Amino acid sequence: MANSETVRYSGNPAGFATSGHYDVGHMAERISPDEVAHVARLARLTITPDELNRFTAQLADVLEHAADIEALDVTDVPIDWQPHPAENVTRPDQVGATLDRDEVLGQAPAAEDGQFRVPPILGEPQ
């Protein structure tokens, strides 16, 4: 961080939802730097004043876009509507030529009992 000064917030700004859900009516108002600092504190982020200003503007734009979307009249749009019909894009299983096991294992760095031998992970015993 270019600036060593940091912003911390330890309160609940007026209008900030405490129920775990953001107050949708509040989205029409611009988000304040205090609210952004509060969110940063909840996320255990330390941000500079420059970052606070930038993040406040960015989050305000996101919330404004969310309010625009919420204002759309979608009463006639079916819940399961998709712009393109969903269709299965898998192909049928077909048995084809396979590689020779001994040839493939012969090119591996290590093989044991007809299988690739790999280094142990996550502290597994060897």
C-alpha positions in Angstrom: 0.0 0.0 0.0 1.3 3.4 -1.0 -0.3 5.1 1.9 0.5 3.9 5.4 -2.6 5.6 6.9 -5.4 3.1 7.3 -9.1 3.3 8.0 -10.9 1.2 10.5 -14.5 1.3 11.4 -16.1 -0.1 14.6 -19.7 1.1 14.6 -23.0 0.5 12.8 -23.8 3.5 10.5 -27.4 4.6 10.5 -29.4 2.7 7.9 -27.0 -0.2 7.5 -28.9 -3.5 7.8 -28.0 -5.6 10.8 -30.3 -8.5 10.1 -27.9 -10.1 7.6 -29.8 -8.8 4.6 -29.2 -5.5 2.9 -32.1 -3.1 3.1 -33.3 -2.9 -0.6 -34.9 0.5 0.0 -31.5 1.7 1.1 -30.0 0.9 -2.3 -31.5 4.1 -3.8 -29.2 6.1 -1.5 -25.5 6.3 -2.3 -23.4 4.1 0.0 -21.3 6.1 2.4 -17.6 5.7 3.1 -18.5 4.7 6.7 -20.6 1.7 5.4 -17.7 0.6 3.1 -15.3 0.9 6.0 -17.7 -1.2 8.0 -17.9 -3.9 5.3 -14.1 -3.9 5.1 -13.8 -4.3 8.8 -16.3 -7.3 8.7 -14.1 -8.8 6.0 -11.0 -8.1 8.2 -9.5 -5.9 5.5 -7.3 -2.9 6.2 -7.7 -0.3 3.5 -6.1 3.1 2.9 -8.2 6.3 2.5 -7.5 6.2 -1.2 -8.8 2.6 -1.4 -11.8 3.6 0.7 -12.8 6.4 -1.7 -12.3 4.1 -4.8 -14.2 1.2 -3.2 -17.0 3.5 -2.1 -17.5 4.7 -5.7 -17.2 1.1 -7.1 -19.7 -0.4 -4.6 -22.1 2.5 -5.2 -22.0 1.7 -8.9 -22.7 -2.0 -8.2 -25.6 -1.2 -5.8 -27.0 1.3 -8.4 -27.0 -1.4 -11.0 -28.7 -3.8 -8.6 -31.4 -1.2 -8.0 -31.9 -0.8 -11.8 -32.3 -4.6 -12.1 -34.7 -4.7 -9.2 -36.8 -2.0 -10.8 -37.4 -4.1 -13.9 -40.9 -5.5 -14.4 -40.5 -9.2 -14.7 -44.0 -10.2 -13.7 -44.6 -11.8 -17.1 -41.3 -13.6 -17.3 -41.5 -17.3 -16.3 -39.2 -18.3 -13.4 -37.4 -20.9 -15.5 -37.0 -18.8 -18.6 -33.7 -19.1 -20.6 -32.7 -17.2 -23.7 -31.6 -20.5 -25.4 -33.3 -23.9 -24.9 -31.3 -26.2 -22.7 -30.4 -29.4 -24.4 -28.1 -32.3 -23.6 -24.7 -31.8 -25.3 -23.1 -35.1 -24.4 -22.3 -37.8 -26.9 -23.0 -41.5 -26.5 -20.3 -43.6 -25.0 -18.3 -45.5 -27.6 -15.7 -48.1 -27.0 -12.5 -47.2 -29.0 -8.9 -48.1 -29.2 -7.0 -47.7 -25.9 -3.3 -47.3 -25.1 -1.3 -50.3 -24.1 -1.0 -50.3 -20.3 2.5 -51.7 -20.2 3.7 -49.1 -22.7 2.2 -46.2 -20.9 3.4 -47.4 -17.4 6.8 -48.0 -19.0 7.1 -44.3 -19.8 6.0 -43.1 -16.3 8.7 -42.0 -13.8 7.5 -44.7 -11.4 5.0 -47.5 -11.5 3.9 -50.2 -9.1 1.4 -53.1 -9.3 0.1 -51.9 -12.7 -0.5 -48.3 -11.5 1.3 -45.0 -11.6 3.3 -44.4 -8.5 3.1 -40.8 -7.2 4.7 -39.1 -4.2 2.6 -39.1 -1.0 0.6 -36.0 -0.3 -1.0 -34.5 2.9 1.5 -36.3 5.2 0.4 -39.8 4.1 2.8 -42.6 5.1 4.9 -43.9 2.3 
